[in-house]
Amino acid sequence: MKIMVLNSGSSSIKYQIFDMRDRSVLASGLLEKIGEPDSRLTHQTRNQEGRFETVAKTTAVADHTQGFDLINSVLRETGALTDMTELAGIGHRAVHGGEAFTRPTLINQDVIDTIRDLIPLAPLHNPANLTGIEVAMAGAPEVPQVAIFDTAFHQTLPPHAFHYALPQELYRKHAIRRYGFHGTSHFFVAKKTARILERPLDELSLITLHLGNGASAAAVQNGGSVDTSMGLTPLEGLIMGTRCGDLDPAIIFYLARETDRSFEAIDALLNKASGLRGICGVNDMREISRLAAEGNADAQLAIRMYVYRLRKYIGSYAAVLGRLDALVFTGGIGENAAQIRYETCRNLDFFGIVIDEAKNNQPSREAREIQSPESRVRILVVPTNEELEIADQTTLVLQKENLV
Ligand code: ADP
C-alpha cells in the first residue's frame, strides 16, 4: 500500500511516497521557486538495491497545478509510481485547523470550505495548504485524501491553558485563543518515547521540545497536550531562528508610536528579523555555535537567551504536570546540538533532571536516552518524522472509513 504525503507552501511542494507495508520511503522530493523561471525539482527514488537515486530538474513551473503534473511525471519516469491511482491515499500537511479539526480528517468539499474559513488565523499557511489540496484533488480525483493539522494534537488543552486574559468576546467572536503548532511532531515523539519507556502514553507526563527553525514546547499528559508554547500563531513562546517568541505586547504599540513602523513592518520584524537572527545576525544554530566558540559576544548571548527561555518553559511545564517522567528533545537543534541540550539540562538536578555528558555528546541518528543513572527524569533525543506520522495518520483514517 502506497501513501503520498504532501506539504504545500506558497512557492514549494514537498512530498514523500511511503510503502506502508514496512513504512519505508520509496521516493521523496522538493519542488521550489514555483512561479519563477528557474523552478527547481530535486527528486529521489529508491532503486532495487535500496539506494536513493537523485534527479534534478530546473524548468519554469508557473503554478502548483503544473508543479503537481511535473511531480507526477517524474514519479512515473523514475518508476516510483505507475500512476497516481496506485496510491491508497494522499495525506496533506495542514497548518491551522482552528477548533474545527481535532483529528486527521478525510477531505471533502465541507472540509475545504472550513480550511478556507480559517485563513484569517493562518493567512500565510492555510492558502498554500488549500492550493495543494485542491490541485491534488483535481490531479488525482479517485485517490482519497486526508488533512493532518498541526494544531489538532493541542485541541486537548484545558480552557484555563488555551484562553488569553482578554475580554471573552474576542474568543467568542474572533476565535482568539492558544492553538499551538508542531502537533504532528510532538505527538510522534511522545508516542515513540512511550514505546522506549515501555509504558502507555496515557500514563506518562512528558515535556517535548521541538527545536527546529521554528520551536515549541509541549506539556503532555493523559496521552494529549495540556499546554504548549505557541499560541494563536507560531510567534509566541520559545526563541526561534527568526521569531521573537514571548514578548511584552506593549512593545508593538511602542514601536508603532516611536518608530513609525507600519503593523506589516512590525509583523515582519517579529517573525523574520528577530529571535536568534535579531540577537546575533545569524539564525542557523551551527553557525551561531561556531561564532560563540570563537568568542563572538552576540552569538554567546543568543545561546544563553535561547537556553534560558527553554529552562523557563521546562520549569513552568513541570509545575503544570505536577510530575515529570521524561524530557524529550527533537527537531534539527534538539536532535543535533549537544551543547544546547547540555546547557538546558545543567543544574536541574533539584527537578530530578541529570544529563550524562558522554551519552549526550555521542552523535547518533537513533532515538536514545541521555540521562545519568541517578536522573529521576528520563532525558531522550527522539528524531522526529512528521512525514511518517502524516502517512500513519492517513492510513488510520482510510482504515476507519473502510477505504483500504
Ligand atoms: P525546520 O524547522 O525548518 O524543519 P530543522 O528541524 O531542520 O528546521 O532545524 C534547523 C535548525 O537545526 C537550524 O538552526 C540548524 O542550524 C540546526 N542544526 C542542524 N544540525 C545541527 C547541528 N549538528 N548542530 C547544531 N544545530 C544544528
Boltz pocket constraint, residues with backbone or C-beta under 6 A from the ligand:
constraints:
  - pocket:
      binder: B
      contacts: [[A, 211], [A, 212], [A, 213], [A, 214], [A, 241], [A, 283], [A, 284], [A, 285], [A, 286], [A, 287], [A, 289], [A, 331], [A, 332], [A, 333], [A, 336], [A, 337], [A, 338]]
      max_distance: 6.0
